[in-house]
Amino acid sequence: MSSTRTPSAQPSAQPAKVLVEREGPVLRITLNRPEKANAIDSDMITDLSYALARLSDDHALRVAVLSGVGAHFTGGLDLASLAPRLATGGEGIIPEDGRDPWGMYGEAAGKPVVVAVHGRCFTAGLELVLNSELCIAAEDSVFGQQEVTRGIVPLGGATVRLPQRVGWGNAMRYLLTGDQFDAREALRLGVVQEVVPAGQQLERALELAHRIARQAPLAVQATMADARAGLVEEIAASALSLRSDVGPRLFATADAAEGITSMVERRAPEFTGT
């Protein structure tokens, strides 16, 4: 399946919300919605999908580096804009000729992705980290999987990937409370692989990406495929269940409506269990 569209080919009067730049064998992908804490809306999902399709389809590209501009990596999904589509199971959110950034609903890139995180890395942002090969975090990074505080569940694979990465109790500690954790805790848990001074995360991520790009590409891809083989089926099955059943049922509840409304209104939610 080849991609026929790239973010740079999309006509728009507005600045691109996802920037894509080639640096030799490395594809730089940058979240560019700083005025909204890089909250990921439908346009950004489409652009991320096409950027990953470009990575996958271009033989000369070996690695991608994903980062964000502004004060934060991303505050997560823009639930206010995406809720209606997520409530119906998320059909069509990932374009057919793109690649799934979360490796759940369709084909992922198949090549290494290194993430450079700073500031907030919440919900879908943390799930991008969990679906990547490496993450470099600035020391000012803050992580959180906060869907439970909104009456919904993570839809990008965190319910499977986080327990696999950090162990059951550690995962439940954060999945069931929505509490935030800092870069040092993320390093201790194994969510990130390095913590660097603020402002140095992208430079370090690019350094590692170029090192990976110098290795034999078929060996790199085979190593990834072998390592992920035991994970993908379980995650995909979980994602299918969430997409077709659990997620839409929760989005239809009064608690989910209250959770999203309270987020938009910047107040504490009042859940009733309905």
C-alpha positions in Angstrom: 0.0 0.0 0.0 1.7 3.2 -1.1 0.9 6.7 0.1 -0.3 9.2 -2.5 -0.5 12.1 -0.2 1.9 13.8 2.2 1.3 16.7 4.7 3.3 19.1 2.5 1.0 18.4 -0.4 -2.1 19.6 1.4 -3.3 23.1 0.4 -4.1 25.2 3.5 -4.3 28.8 4.4 -3.3 27.9 7.9 0.2 26.9 9.1 0.7 23.1 9.0 -0.2 21.4 12.3 2.4 18.7 11.6 5.7 19.7 10.0 7.7 17.1 8.0 11.3 17.6 7.0 13.9 15.2 5.6 17.4 15.1 7.2 19.2 12.6 5.1 17.9 9.1 6.1 16.0 10.6 9.0 12.5 12.0 8.7 11.7 14.7 11.2 8.0 14.9 12.2 7.1 17.9 14.4 3.8 18.6 16.1 3.0 22.2 15.4 0.0 23.4 17.3 1.7 25.2 20.2 -1.2 27.5 20.9 -3.2 24.4 21.9 -0.4 22.6 23.7 -0.1 20.5 20.5 -3.5 18.8 21.3 -4.0 16.3 18.5 -7.1 16.8 16.4 -8.3 15.0 13.3 -6.1 17.0 10.9 -3.0 16.1 12.9 -3.9 12.4 13.0 -4.2 12.5 9.2 -0.9 14.3 8.8 0.9 12.0 11.3 -0.5 9.0 9.3 0.8 10.4 6.0 4.2 11.2 7.5 4.5 7.6 8.7 3.4 6.4 5.3 6.2 8.4 3.8 8.7 6.9 6.3 7.4 3.4 5.5 7.3 3.8 1.7 10.6 5.6 1.0 13.4 3.1 0.9 16.0 5.8 1.6 14.4 6.8 4.9 15.5 4.7 7.8 14.3 6.3 11.0 11.8 9.0 12.1 12.2 11.5 15.0 8.9 12.8 16.4 8.9 16.0 18.5 6.8 19.1 19.3 7.3 22.8 19.2 6.2 25.2 21.9 6.1 24.6 25.6 4.8 21.0 25.4 5.2 17.8 23.3 1.4 17.3 23.4 -1.4 17.6 25.9 -3.1 14.6 24.2 -6.1 14.2 22.0 -8.3 17.2 21.3 -11.3 15.4 22.8 -13.7 18.4 22.2 -13.2 18.0 18.5 -12.8 14.2 18.3 -15.4 13.0 20.7 -18.2 12.6 18.1 -16.0 10.3 15.9 -14.6 8.4 18.8 -18.1 7.7 20.1 -18.9 5.8 16.9 -15.7 3.7 17.2 -13.2 6.0 15.5 -14.1 4.7 12.0 -12.1 6.6 9.4 -9.8 8.5 11.8 -6.8 6.7 10.3 -6.8 7.3 6.5 -6.7 4.2 4.4 -3.5 5.2 2.6 -1.8 6.4 5.8 -0.2 4.5 8.7 -1.5 4.2 12.2 0.5 6.3 14.6 -0.6 4.1 17.5 -0.1 0.8 15.7 -3.6 -0.4 16.6 -6.1 0.2 13.9 -3.9 -0.6 10.9 -0.4 -0.8 9.6 2.3 1.0 11.5 5.5 2.5 10.0 7.6 -0.6 10.3 10.7 1.5 10.8 12.1 2.9 14.1 10.6 6.0 15.6 12.5 8.0 18.2 10.4 10.4 20.3 11.8 13.6 21.8 9.5 14.7 24.7 9.3 17.9 26.7 6.7 19.6 28.8 3.3 17.8 28.8 3.1 14.3 27.4 -0.4 13.3 28.2 -2.8 10.5 27.0 -2.4 10.0 23.2 1.1 11.6 23.5 2.2 9.0 26.1 0.7 6.3 23.8 2.8 7.6 21.0 5.8 7.1 23.3 4.7 3.6 24.2 4.4 2.7 20.5 7.8 4.1 19.6 11.2 2.4 19.8 13.0 5.0 21.9 12.1 8.1 23.9 14.4 10.9 25.0 12.7 13.1 27.7 13.7 16.6 28.8 14.0 16.9 32.5 10.9 19.2 32.5 8.7 16.5 31.0 5.5 15.5 32.7 3.5 12.3 31.7 0.0 11.2 32.3 -2.7 8.8 31.1 -5.7 10.7 32.4 -8.7 9.2 30.5 -10.1 7.7 33.7 -10.6 11.2 35.0 -12.8 11.9 32.0 -15.0 8.8 32.3 -13.4 7.1 29.3 -10.5 4.7 28.6 -7.2 5.1 26.7 -7.8 4.3 23.0 -4.2 4.2 21.8 -3.1 0.9 23.4 -2.0 2.1 26.8 -4.2 -0.4 28.6 -2.0 -3.2 27.1 1.3 -1.4 26.5 1.8 0.3 29.8 1.4 -2.9 31.9 3.8 -4.7 29.5 6.3 -1.9 29.8 6.2 -1.1 33.5 4.4 -4.1 35.2 0.9 -4.4 36.4 0.9 -2.5 39.7 3.0 0.4 38.3 0.6 0.7 35.3 -2.5 0.5 37.5 -1.0 3.1 39.8 -1.3 5.7 37.0 -4.0 4.3 34.7 -6.6 4.1 37.6 -5.8 7.5 39.2 -4.8 9.6 36.2 -1.9 11.0 38.3 1.0 12.6 36.5 4.6 11.5 36.8 7.8 13.3 36.0 10.7 12.4 33.7 12.8 10.7 36.5 9.9 8.4 37.4 9.3 7.7 33.6 13.0 6.7 33.4 12.7 4.5 36.5 9.7 2.8 35.1 11.2 2.3 31.6 8.8 4.5 29.8 11.7 6.6 28.5 15.3 5.6 27.9 17.1 8.8 28.7 16.5 12.1 30.5 18.5 15.1 29.4 18.5 18.8 30.3 15.6 20.8 28.9 16.2 21.9 25.4 18.6 19.0 24.6 16.0 16.3 23.9 15.7 16.8 20.2 19.5 17.0 19.6 19.9 13.7 21.5 17.0 12.0 19.7 18.5 13.0 16.3 21.9 11.8 17.3 20.5 8.3 18.2 18.3 8.3 15.0 21.3 8.9 12.8 23.2 6.2 14.6 20.4 3.7 14.0 20.2 4.9 10.3 23.8 3.8 9.8 23.0 0.2 10.7 21.9 -2.4 8.1 18.3 -1.4 7.4 17.0 -4.9 6.8 18.6 -6.1 10.1 17.0 -3.2 12.0 13.6 -3.9 10.6 13.9 -7.6 11.2 15.0 -7.0 14.8 11.9 -4.8 15.3 9.6 -7.2 13.7 10.9 -10.1 15.8 10.7 -8.1 19.0 7.2 -6.9 18.4 5.7 -10.1 17.1 4.5 -11.2 20.5 3.0 -7.8 21.3 1.1 -6.8 18.2 -1.6 -9.4 18.2 -2.5 -8.8 21.8 -2.6 -5.1 21.4 -4.5 -5.3 18.1 -7.1 -7.5 19.7 -7.5 -5.2 22.6 -7.8 -2.2 20.3 -10.5 -3.9 18.3 -12.5 -4.5 21.4 -12.1 -0.9 22.5 -13.0 0.4 19.1 -16.1 -1.7 18.5 -17.4 -2.0 22.0 -15.9 -0.6 25.2 -14.9 2.8 23.9 -18.2 3.8 22.2 -20.2 2.5 25.2 -18.2 4.7 27.5 -18.4 7.7 25.2 -22.2 7.3 25.3 -22.4 7.6 29.1 -23.4 10.6 31.1 -20.0 10.4 32.9 -18.1 10.7 29.6 -20.2 13.8 28.6 -19.5 15.2 32.1 -15.8 14.4 31.9 -15.3 16.1 28.5 -17.5 19.1 29.4 -15.6 19.6 32.7 -12.3 19.5 30.8 -13.5 22.2 28.4 -14.9 24.3 31.3 -11.7 23.7 33.3 -13.5 22.4 36.4 -13.5 19.2 38.4 -16.0 16.6 37.0 -18.9 15.3 39.0 -19.4 11.6 38.1 -22.6 9.7 38.8 -21.7 6.2 37.5 -24.2 6.5 34.7 
